[in-house]
Amino acid sequence: MREVTQFVVIFPGRFNGTGRDEAKLLLRAMHAEYPHYSFEAGMGHNLDEDFKVIPIVGRVGGGIDDDPDRVYLCRPLDPTVIPDLVKTLLLYETVGAGVN
């Protein structure tokens, strides 16, 4: 089984409209802070004020020796990962994503 390495970030409502550039900067900062993970912006925004980080826990076969008709699941994610990622997003939002 492989590890979870892909995440979708859903940005808070305060990023609607004018926050697109800041969201891109935050994702770049996350890539720099966690080079072994990949991050993508999710479609739409939260109506609340919290970041949501959603792990991608499976993939359709297509790798070497994979069955293309099978879905492969990842190992369960350490429960501290998502809260740590959210804390990092909040920190970079506060101090500015350009610091990384």
Backbone hydrogen bonds, N-H to C=O, Kabsch-Sander energy under -0.5 kcal/mol:
donor,donor_aa,acceptor,acceptor_aa,energy
7,F,38,S,-2.3
8,V,54,I,-2.7
9,V,40,E,-3.3
10,I,8,V,-0.6
10,I,52,K,-3.2
11,F,9,V,-0.6
13,G,48,D,-2.1
15,F,12,P,-2.2
16,N,13,G,-2.0
18,T,16,N,-1.5
19,G,15,F,-0.9
20,R,17,G,-1.0
23,A,19,G,-2.4
24,K,20,R,-2.1
25,L,21,D,-2.1
26,L,22,E,-2.5
27,L,23,A,-2.3
28,R,24,K,-2.2
29,A,25,L,-2.5
30,M,26,L,-2.2
31,H,27,L,-2.2
32,A,28,R,-2.0
33,E,29,A,-2.5
34,Y,30,M,-2.8
37,Y,34,Y,-2.0
38,S,5,T,-3.1
40,E,7,F,-1.7
42,G,9,V,-3.1
46,N,11,F,-2.6
52,K,10,I,-2.3
54,I,8,V,-3.0
54,I,52,K,-0.5
56,I,6,Q,-2.7
57,V,55,P,-0.9
59,R,72,Y,-2.2
61,G,70,R,-3.0
66,D,63,G,-1.9
70,R,67,D,-1.9
72,Y,59,R,-3.5
72,Y,70,R,-0.5
73,L,71,V,-0.5
74,C,57,V,-3.0
75,R,2,R,-2.7
81,V,78,D,-1.8
84,D,80,T,-1.9
85,L,81,V,-2.5
86,V,82,I,-2.5
87,K,83,P,-2.4
88,T,84,D,-2.2
89,L,85,L,-2.3
90,L,86,V,-2.5
91,L,87,K,-2.5
92,Y,88,T,-2.8
93,E,89,L,-2.2
94,T,90,L,-2.2
95,V,91,L,-2.9
96,G,92,Y,-1.6
99,V,96,G,-1.6
100,N,97,A,-1.1
